[in-house]
Amino acid sequence: MCAYGPATEVPELLTALGSADVARRGFARSELGHMLAHQGSKYDASAAAVPFLIEILSGTGAGRHEAYELLALISDNDELPRHRTRAAGPSLVELTRRRFEWRLSRRPADPAERYPWQFGEIVAPETDERRWQLRAYEAVGAGLTAYVEILDDPDPRLRIGAAHLIAAHPAPGAVPALIARLTTETSPMVAASLCVAAGQCGETGDPALLSALTLWRDAPHRLAHLAALMAIAQLTDAPDDALLTELAICLIEPDDPIEDWPFHDRPSAGACWSLETLAPADNPALPGILLDQLRHHRAEGFYYNVVELLIGTLFADGPLSDDARFAALTPEQQELVELAVRHHLLAEDPMPSAFAGINLPHEEVALAVWSELSTTHS
């Protein structure tokens, strides 16, 4: 079955996908996209079609780029998988998860979709759609060997595609090929995708991989430079302050969508993704770096990610008690509250979710009154 019922047309469309006729190939790509990944949904036909798409991608004929696009659509699982752990303690994304769970335990009627992080095991019921989504994802992951080989393909678009698929299905076995390609790659756009894959696949502290990424850290190409920073942050327990500052700035910068960029098409999402992997215990300078972005608030900036990360670093022990007072907060915690009121941060959706997750008032007037009254009564 596909999105429109029995998938009887899929075999013929898969054949047409390898056609030398551009129009026929384009029609097949469009139809298969609708049938196998309609509005993000997956079906049993989605998983069944994957081996044939991998065969086309790995071949030498026409339709290889279209096959990659369909594999990426079928594989799309809302988020790239996370596997990074930190010896020093929970990472910022783990602390976000805990706040989310606490919030749902306090307010079980809150719709989960109000929160931007999609923790699948919490918010995704075990439905047929979910099962087919996971099976489709696993089917695409089975082509990892083919994707690694395509990293050396003469076509830079296919190298980008292969890196994208590897990033979505990270495996340590891909690291040697990524290192080799990073040291010889000449296309900055390809290098950016290779860096993303390296950050996903590598192990913390891998000297050879970090050395290969450092080659691109000083690249004049902005995306390649940022992607190298993101990967280094994922592979280093305590990145240097200059790296942290650049990624913090990237968090708030409005950016245009970038085709084939795995982090929701935006570098700012990649910066957030990388910083989330860090443990507050390893990075004592991070709160000050993030606070500095709020101190220099710009009207065109988007500050939700900064605040969510900042809450994780400043409130690592969890939500406040119901009787907490402003005067009992640390100076940095107090400054966050003051800056939120001064710059009207709670008017920025979904900022109230971040404050609710730490048991702070999540409406601007309530937050302002709480901080003033708490100070007065203390």
C-alpha positions as CSV (number, residue, x, y, z in Angstrom):
1,M,0.0,0.0,0.0
2,C,1.1,3.6,-0.7
3,A,-0.5,7.0,0.1
4,Y,-3.3,6.4,-2.5
5,G,-4.1,2.8,-1.9
6,P,-2.5,-0.3,-3.6
7,A,1.0,0.5,-4.8
8,T,0.5,-1.2,-8.2
9,E,2.1,1.7,-10.1
10,V,5.3,1.8,-8.1
11,P,7.3,-0.9,-10.0
12,E,6.7,0.9,-13.3
13,L,7.6,4.3,-11.8
14,L,10.8,2.8,-10.4
15,T,11.7,1.6,-13.9
16,A,10.9,5.1,-15.2
17,L,13.1,6.7,-12.6
18,G,16.2,5.3,-14.4
19,S,15.0,6.5,-17.8
20,A,17.3,8.7,-19.9
21,D,14.2,10.8,-20.8
22,V,14.4,13.8,-18.4
23,A,10.6,14.4,-18.5
24,R,9.8,10.8,-17.8
25,R,12.3,10.6,-15.0
26,G,11.0,13.8,-13.4
27,F,7.4,12.6,-13.5
28,A,8.5,9.3,-11.8
29,R,10.3,11.2,-9.1
30,S,7.3,13.4,-8.4
31,E,4.8,10.6,-8.3
32,L,7.0,8.3,-6.2
33,G,7.6,11.2,-3.7
34,H,3.8,11.6,-3.3
35,M,3.1,7.9,-3.1
36,L,5.9,6.8,-0.8
37,A,6.4,9.9,1.5
38,H,3.2,11.9,1.3
39,Q,3.4,14.8,3.7
40,G,6.0,12.8,5.7
41,S,3.9,9.7,6.1
42,K,5.4,6.3,5.2
43,Y,3.8,3.1,4.1
44,D,4.8,-0.6,3.5
45,A,5.5,0.3,-0.1
46,S,8.0,2.9,1.1
47,A,10.2,0.3,2.7
48,A,9.7,-2.1,-0.1
49,A,10.9,0.4,-2.7
50,V,14.1,1.3,-0.9
51,P,16.4,-1.5,-2.2
52,F,15.5,-0.6,-5.8
53,L,16.3,3.1,-5.1
54,I,19.6,2.1,-3.6
55,E,20.4,0.0,-6.7
56,I,19.7,3.0,-8.9
57,L,21.7,5.3,-6.7
58,S,24.7,2.9,-6.8
59,G,24.5,2.4,-10.5
60,T,26.0,4.3,-13.4
61,G,22.8,5.2,-15.3
62,A,20.3,8.0,-15.1
63,G,18.2,8.8,-12.1
64,R,20.8,8.6,-9.4
65,H,20.2,12.1,-7.9
66,E,16.4,11.5,-8.0
67,A,16.9,8.2,-6.2
68,Y,18.9,10.0,-3.5
69,E,16.1,12.6,-3.1
70,L,13.5,9.8,-2.6
71,L,15.7,7.9,-0.2
72,A,16.1,11.1,1.9
73,L,12.3,11.7,1.8
74,I,11.6,8.1,2.9
75,S,14.3,8.1,5.5
76,D,13.2,11.4,7.0
77,N,12.3,10.7,10.7
78,D,11.8,14.3,11.8
79,E,15.2,14.3,13.5
80,L,18.7,13.0,12.9
81,P,19.4,10.3,15.5
82,R,21.4,11.2,18.6
83,H,24.0,9.0,20.1
84,R,26.4,11.4,21.9
85,T,27.0,10.9,25.6
86,R,29.2,12.9,28.0
87,A,31.1,11.5,30.9
88,A,30.7,14.7,32.9
89,G,26.9,14.4,33.2
90,P,23.7,14.9,31.2
91,S,23.9,16.9,28.0
92,L,21.7,19.9,27.4
93,V,19.3,18.0,25.2
94,E,19.0,15.4,28.0
95,L,18.2,18.1,30.5
96,T,15.6,19.5,28.0
97,R,14.0,16.1,27.9
98,R,13.8,15.9,31.7
99,R,12.1,19.3,31.8
100,F,9.7,18.2,29.1
101,E,8.8,15.1,31.1
102,W,8.4,17.1,34.3
103,R,6.1,19.5,32.5
104,L,3.9,16.8,31.1
105,S,3.7,15.2,34.6
106,R,2.5,18.5,36.0
107,R,0.2,19.4,33.1
108,P,-0.7,16.2,31.3
109,A,-3.5,17.9,29.3
110,D,-0.9,20.1,27.5
111,P,-0.6,19.1,23.9
112,A,2.8,17.7,23.3
113,E,3.1,19.5,20.0
114,R,3.5,22.9,21.8
115,Y,7.0,21.7,22.6
116,P,9.4,21.9,19.7
117,W,11.5,18.8,20.6
118,Q,9.9,15.6,19.4
119,F,10.9,12.9,21.8
120,G,9.5,10.0,19.9
121,E,9.1,7.5,22.7
122,I,7.1,10.1,24.7
123,V,4.9,11.8,22.1
124,A,4.6,9.2,19.3
125,P,2.1,6.4,19.8
126,E,2.8,3.0,18.4
127,T,0.6,3.2,15.3
128,D,0.9,1.5,11.9
129,E,2.1,4.8,10.5
130,R,4.8,5.0,13.1
131,R,5.9,1.4,12.5
132,W,6.2,1.9,8.8
133,Q,8.1,5.1,9.4
134,L,10.7,3.2,11.5
135,R,10.8,0.3,9.0
136,A,11.4,2.7,6.1
137,Y,14.1,4.5,8.0
138,E,15.8,1.1,8.8
139,A,15.5,0.1,5.1
140,V,17.4,3.2,4.0
141,G,20.0,2.6,6.7
142,A,20.8,-0.8,5.2
143,G,22.4,0.9,2.2
144,L,25.2,2.5,4.3
145,T,27.9,0.6,2.4
146,A,26.7,2.0,-0.9
147,Y,26.6,5.5,0.5
148,V,30.2,5.3,1.7
149,E,31.3,4.3,-1.8
150,I,29.5,7.2,-3.3
151,L,31.5,9.6,-1.2
152,D,34.2,9.3,-3.9
153,D,31.8,9.8,-6.8
154,P,32.8,12.5,-9.4
155,D,29.4,14.2,-9.1
156,P,29.5,16.6,-6.1
157,R,25.7,16.5,-5.8
158,L,25.9,12.8,-5.2
159,R,28.7,13.2,-2.7
160,I,26.5,15.7,-0.8
161,G,23.6,13.2,-1.0
162,A,25.7,10.3,0.3
163,A,27.0,12.4,3.2
164,H,23.4,13.4,4.0
165,L,22.3,9.8,4.1
166,I,25.3,8.7,6.2
167,A,24.5,11.5,8.7
168,A,20.9,10.3,9.0
169,H,22.2,6.7,9.6
170,P,25.4,7.2,11.6
171,A,27.8,4.3,12.0
172,P,31.5,4.3,13.2
173,G,32.4,2.2,10.1
174,A,31.9,5.3,7.9
175,V,34.5,7.3,9.8
176,P,37.6,6.2,7.8
177,A,36.0,7.1,4.5
178,L,34.8,10.5,5.9
179,I,38.3,11.3,7.1
180,A,39.8,10.4,3.7
181,R,37.2,12.5,1.9
182,L,37.5,15.5,4.2
183,T,41.2,15.7,3.5
184,T,40.9,15.6,-0.2
185,E,37.5,17.3,-0.9
186,T,37.6,20.5,-3.0
187,S,34.0,21.5,-2.9
188,P,33.0,23.5,0.2
189,M,29.4,22.5,-0.1
190,V,30.3,18.9,-0.1
191,A,32.7,19.5,2.8
192,A,29.9,21.0,4.8
193,S,27.8,17.8,4.4
194,L,30.8,15.7,5.2
195,C,31.3,17.6,8.4
196,V,27.7,17.0,9.4
197,A,28.2,13.3,8.8
198,A,31.5,13.3,10.7
199,G,29.8,14.9,13.7
200,Q,27.2,12.2,13.7
201,C,29.4,9.2,13.2
202,G,32.6,10.0,15.1
203,E,33.6,9.3,18.6
204,T,34.4,12.0,21.1
205,G,38.1,12.9,21.0
206,D,39.0,11.0,17.7
207,P,42.3,12.8,16.8
208,A,42.3,11.8,13.1
209,L,38.7,13.0,12.6
210,L,39.2,16.2,14.6
211,S,42.3,16.9,12.5
212,A,40.4,16.5,9.3
213,L,37.6,18.8,10.5
214,T,40.1,21.4,11.6
215,L,41.2,21.7,7.9
216,W,37.7,23.2,7.3
217,R,37.4,25.3,10.4
218,D,39.2,28.2,8.9
219,A,37.5,27.8,5.5
220,P,36.3,31.1,3.9
221,H,33.1,29.4,2.8
222,R,30.6,30.2,5.6
223,L,28.6,27.0,5.6
224,A,31.7,24.7,5.4
225,H,33.2,26.8,8.3
226,L,30.1,26.5,10.4
227,A,29.6,22.8,9.7
228,A,33.2,22.2,10.9
229,L,32.5,24.1,14.1
230,M,29.3,22.1,14.6
231,A,31.1,18.7,14.1
232,I,34.0,19.7,16.4
233,A,31.5,20.7,19.1
234,Q,29.9,17.3,18.9
235,L,33.3,15.5,19.1
236,T,34.8,17.6,21.9
237,D,33.7,17.6,25.5
238,A,34.8,21.2,26.1
239,P,35.2,23.2,22.9
240,D,37.1,26.5,23.0
241,D,35.3,29.7,23.8
242,A,35.8,31.1,20.3
243,L,34.0,28.1,18.8
244,L,31.2,28.3,21.4
245,T,30.8,32.0,20.7
246,E,30.5,31.6,16.9
247,L,27.8,28.9,17.3
248,A,25.9,31.0,19.8
249,I,25.9,33.9,17.3
250,C,24.7,31.5,14.6
251,L,21.8,30.4,16.8
252,I,20.0,33.8,16.5
253,E,21.0,34.8,13.0
254,P,18.1,34.7,10.5
255,D,19.2,32.4,7.6
256,D,17.9,31.4,4.3
257,P,17.0,27.7,3.7
258,I,19.8,25.6,2.2
259,E,19.0,22.7,0.0
260,D,20.1,19.3,1.2
261,W,21.1,20.7,4.6
262,P,20.0,18.0,7.1
263,F,19.2,20.4,10.0
264,H,15.8,21.5,8.8
265,D,17.5,23.4,6.0
266,R,19.0,26.0,8.4
267,P,22.5,26.5,9.8
268,S,21.0,27.9,13.0
269,A,19.3,24.6,13.7
270,G,22.6,22.8,13.2
271,A,24.3,25.2,15.7
272,C,21.6,24.4,18.2
273,W,21.9,20.7,17.5
274,S,25.6,20.7,18.2
275,L,25.5,22.8,21.4
276,E,22.8,20.6,22.8
277,T,25.2,17.7,22.8
278,L,27.4,19.5,25.4
279,A,27.3,18.9,29.2
280,P,27.1,22.0,31.3
281,A,29.6,20.5,33.8
282,D,32.2,20.6,31.0
283,N,31.5,24.1,29.8
284,P,31.4,26.7,32.6
285,A,31.9,29.6,30.1
286,L,28.8,28.7,28.0
287,P,26.2,30.5,30.2
288,G,28.1,33.8,29.9
289,I,28.5,33.3,26.2
290,L,24.7,32.7,25.8
291,L,23.8,35.5,28.1
292,D,25.9,37.9,26.1
293,Q,23.7,37.2,23.1
294,L,20.7,38.3,25.1
295,R,22.5,41.4,26.4
296,H,23.0,42.5,22.8
297,H,19.4,41.7,21.7
298,R,18.5,42.4,18.1
299,A,15.0,42.8,16.9
300,E,15.6,40.6,13.9
301,G,17.0,37.7,15.9
302,F,15.3,34.5,17.0
303,Y,16.2,33.8,20.6
304,Y,14.3,30.7,21.6
305,N,17.2,28.3,21.1
306,V,19.5,30.6,23.1
307,V,17.1,30.7,26.0
308,E,16.4,27.0,25.9
309,L,20.1,26.2,26.0
310,L,20.7,28.9,28.6
311,I,18.0,27.4,30.9
312,G,19.8,24.1,30.6
313,T,23.1,25.6,31.7
314,L,21.6,27.8,34.5
315,F,19.0,25.4,35.9
316,A,20.8,22.1,35.4
317,D,19.3,20.8,38.8
318,G,15.8,21.0,37.3
319,P,12.7,23.0,37.7
320,L,12.3,25.5,40.6
321,S,10.0,24.8,43.5
322,D,6.5,26.3,43.5
323,D,7.5,28.7,46.3
324,A,10.8,29.8,44.7
325,R,11.7,33.5,45.0
326,F,13.6,35.7,42.6
327,A,16.0,36.7,45.3
328,A,17.1,33.1,45.8
329,L,18.3,32.8,42.2
330,T,21.9,33.1,41.2
331,P,23.0,36.4,39.6
332,E,23.0,34.8,36.2
333,Q,19.6,33.2,36.7
334,Q,18.3,36.6,37.8
335,E,19.8,38.3,34.7
336,L,18.0,35.8,32.4
337,V,14.7,36.8,34.0
338,E,15.5,40.5,33.8
339,L,16.5,40.2,30.1
340,A,13.4,38.2,29.3
341,V,11.2,41.0,30.7
342,R,13.3,43.8,29.2
343,H,13.3,42.4,25.7
344,H,9.8,40.9,25.7
345,L,11.1,37.5,25.0
346,L,7.9,35.7,26.1
347,A,6.1,37.2,23.2
348,E,8.3,35.0,20.9
349,D,6.6,31.7,20.2
350,P,7.4,29.1,21.6
351,M,9.3,30.9,24.4
352,P,6.6,30.3,27.0
353,S,7.3,26.6,26.8
354,A,10.9,27.1,27.8
355,F,10.0,29.1,30.9
356,A,7.2,26.7,31.8
357,G,9.6,23.8,31.7
358,I,11.7,25.3,34.5
359,N,8.6,26.4,36.6
360,L,9.0,30.1,35.9
361,P,6.0,32.3,35.1
362,H,5.6,32.0,31.4
363,E,3.6,35.2,30.7
364,E,5.5,38.5,30.6
365,V,3.4,40.4,33.1
366,A,3.4,37.4,35.5
367,L,7.2,37.1,35.2
368,A,7.7,40.8,35.8
369,V,5.4,40.8,38.9
370,W,7.0,37.6,40.3
371,S,10.5,39.1,40.1
372,E,9.5,42.4,41.6
373,L,7.3,41.0,44.4
374,S,9.8,38.3,45.3
375,T,12.5,40.9,45.6
376,T,10.2,43.1,47.7
377,H,9.0,40.4,50.1
378,S,12.5,39.0,50.6
